[in-house]
């Protein structure tokens, strides 16, 4: 191990160590990734991709009526509304009147569909994770308020869990593994505005 010269006087419990004593160098950077760190990176990347697909699939199904949840006749491209059915007939609880009032509104349809598509693409590509966490969190909390209280729990449901997961994905930089997050971070605008990471 390399040594360095102490340029200070170190005081220990029993004695003083004179200046210019050789002491082991302190590593200031961590170059070695542990197996656990690597596994965690891959797990978070997998969760990011899975959640991204969840948002993108919802967008595609509502846009084209792929028959999973949205029949072709109700597809957005066929004149259907991606918000009308759920907000008009699925809303319950204290915000029911508000959501019934915006059900099927063109602006609500556009905002919802843009949100689903943007979140899906951002998560799948691993870009804009901080923006996706905030925007996705807002969308998910709003979806949670549509059905208060949740059917199987007094307050907790998957919308809140996904909100927490989005925050975790942004905090750990999950877009850097199997994603374009690391490359995006090198862009001049992202260096200038780090919230775009």
C-alpha positions in Angstrom: 0.0 0.0 0.0 1.3 3.5 -0.8 2.3 5.7 2.0 2.2 9.4 2.4 4.0 11.8 4.7 2.0 13.2 7.6 2.4 17.0 7.6 0.6 17.3 10.9 1.1 16.1 14.4 -1.3 13.3 15.2 -2.3 13.0 18.9 -3.3 9.5 20.1 -4.6 8.5 23.5 -1.1 7.6 24.8 1.4 9.7 22.8 2.2 12.1 20.0 3.3 11.0 16.6 5.9 13.4 15.2 5.4 15.2 11.9 6.8 13.6 8.7 5.8 10.1 10.0 4.8 7.7 7.2 1.1 6.6 7.4 -1.0 4.5 5.0 -2.6 6.5 2.2 -6.4 6.9 2.4 -8.4 5.9 -0.6 -10.7 8.7 -1.6 -12.5 7.0 -4.5 -14.2 3.7 -4.7 -13.3 1.9 -7.9 -14.5 -1.6 -7.1 -18.2 -2.4 -7.4 -19.3 -5.2 -5.0 -21.5 -8.0 -6.2 -24.3 -6.6 -4.0 -24.0 -3.2 -5.6 -24.1 -4.7 -9.1 -27.1 -6.9 -8.3 -28.9 -3.8 -6.9 -28.2 -1.9 -10.1 -29.6 -4.7 -12.2 -32.7 -5.1 -10.0 -33.5 -1.3 -10.1 -32.9 -1.3 -13.9 -35.3 -4.2 -14.2 -37.9 -2.5 -12.1 -37.5 0.7 -14.1 -38.1 -1.2 -17.4 -41.1 -3.1 -15.9 -42.7 0.1 -14.7 -42.0 1.8 -18.0 -43.7 -1.0 -19.9 -46.7 -0.7 -17.5 -47.1 3.0 -18.5 -46.4 2.4 -22.2 -48.8 -0.5 -22.4 -51.6 1.5 -20.8 -51.0 4.2 -23.4 -50.9 1.7 -26.4 -54.0 -0.1 -25.2 -56.0 3.0 -24.8 -54.7 4.5 -28.0 -55.3 1.6 -30.3 -57.9 -0.5 -28.3 -55.7 -3.6 -28.3 -58.5 -5.6 -26.5 -56.8 -6.2 -23.2 -58.7 -3.5 -21.2 -59.8 -1.3 -24.1 -61.9 -2.8 -26.9 -61.1 -1.5 -30.4 -64.4 0.4 -30.6 -63.4 2.5 -27.6 -59.8 3.2 -28.8 -58.8 6.8 -28.7 -58.0 6.8 -32.4 -61.6 5.6 -33.0 -63.1 8.5 -31.1 -63.2 6.9 -27.6 -62.1 8.7 -24.5 -59.3 7.3 -22.4 -60.6 9.0 -19.3 -64.4 8.9 -19.6 -65.2 5.4 -18.5 -63.0 5.3 -15.4 -63.6 8.8 -14.2 -67.3 8.7 -14.9 -68.1 5.2 -13.5 -65.1 4.2 -11.4 -64.6 7.3 -9.3 -65.6 7.1 -5.6 -65.0 8.9 -2.4 -64.4 12.5 -1.6 -63.2 13.5 -5.1 -65.9 11.7 -7.1 -67.7 14.9 -8.2 -64.4 16.5 -9.4 -63.5 13.4 -11.4 -67.0 12.9 -12.8 -66.8 16.6 -14.0 -63.7 16.2 -16.0 -64.5 12.7 -17.4 -64.0 12.7 -21.1 -62.8 16.3 -21.4 -60.5 16.6 -24.3 -57.8 18.3 -22.2 -58.0 15.6 -19.6 -57.7 12.9 -22.3 -54.6 14.6 -23.9 -52.9 15.2 -20.6 -53.5 11.7 -19.4 -52.3 10.1 -22.7 -49.2 12.4 -23.0 -48.4 11.5 -19.4 -48.6 7.8 -19.9 -46.6 7.9 -23.1 -43.9 10.2 -21.8 -43.5 8.2 -18.5 -43.3 4.9 -20.4 -40.7 6.2 -22.9 -38.6 8.0 -20.2 -38.5 4.9 -18.0 -37.8 2.4 -20.8 -34.9 4.6 -22.0 -33.7 5.6 -18.6 -33.8 9.3 -19.3 -35.3 12.2 -17.4 -35.7 10.1 -14.3 -36.1 13.0 -11.9 -38.7 14.7 -14.1 -40.4 11.3 -14.5 -40.5 10.7 -10.8 -42.2 14.0 -10.1 -44.6 13.9 -13.0 -45.4 10.2 -12.5 -45.8 10.7 -8.8 -48.4 13.4 -9.4 -50.3 11.3 -12.0 -50.3 8.3 -9.7 -51.4 10.2 -6.6 -54.2 11.6 -8.7 -55.2 8.2 -9.9 -55.1 7.0 -6.2 -57.5 9.8 -5.2 -60.0 8.6 -7.9 -60.9 5.5 -5.9 -60.6 6.6 -2.2 -60.7 4.6 -0.1 -59.0 1.8 -2.0 -61.0 -1.5 -2.4 -58.7 -3.8 -0.4 -57.0 -1.5 2.1 -58.0 1.6 4.2 -55.5 3.8 2.3 -52.6 1.9 0.6 -52.7 0.6 -2.9 -50.4 0.1 -5.9 -50.5 3.7 -7.0 -48.8 4.9 -3.8 -46.3 2.0 -4.1 -45.5 2.9 -7.7 -45.0 6.5 -6.6 -42.4 5.5 -4.0 -40.7 3.2 -6.6 -40.5 6.1 -9.0 -38.8 8.2 -6.4 -36.4 5.4 -5.6 -35.5 4.9 -9.2 -34.6 8.6 -9.6 -32.6 8.6 -6.4 -30.4 5.6 -7.3 -29.8 6.7 -10.9 -31.6 3.6 -12.3 -31.4 5.0 -15.8 -27.6 4.4 -15.9 -28.0 0.6 -16.2 -29.5 -0.7 -19.3 -30.5 2.9 -20.1 -29.3 6.1 -21.6 -29.1 8.0 -18.3 -25.3 8.1 -18.2 -25.0 9.4 -21.8 -27.8 12.0 -21.2 -26.0 13.3 -18.1 -23.1 14.3 -20.3 -25.2 16.7 -22.4 -24.4 20.4 -21.9 -28.1 21.3 -21.0 -28.3 18.4 -18.4 -25.0 19.5 -16.9 -26.4 23.0 -16.6 -29.8 21.9 -15.3 -29.2 18.7 -13.3 -32.9 18.3 -12.6 -33.2 17.0 -16.2 -31.2 13.8 -15.4 
